[in-house]
């Protein structure tokens, strides 16, 4: 299953056209597909090499630590998402969504437990955790 399908889910469910990916790492396919779909995309990672890699691909990329986020970076976004985040950053991502009152969509690794406060959605064969804006 292509990860780009996740971009279509976001496009169909996002309340706006500004998306922010937390923990982008070196997997840029969802961000690039969203940009292709007309989204303004910002990607965040703590790893400077991952940020540089995203910039080389033409994405707006910012170094930040989701455990101690600089909230001004995230303000103005319509949706927060993450592609296969490591388990330890899932709760900080969800907390960020609650703080900013933005929906959060997480495409997990298979076998990751459903985090509290989310619901599991099946979209074209992808398991996606959804936390609606409060």
Helices and strands as residue ranges (DSSP letters): H 4-13, E 18-22, H 29-36, E 40-45, H 48-56, E 60-63, G 66-68, H 71-74, E 79-83, H 87-100, E 103-107, E 119-123, E 126-131
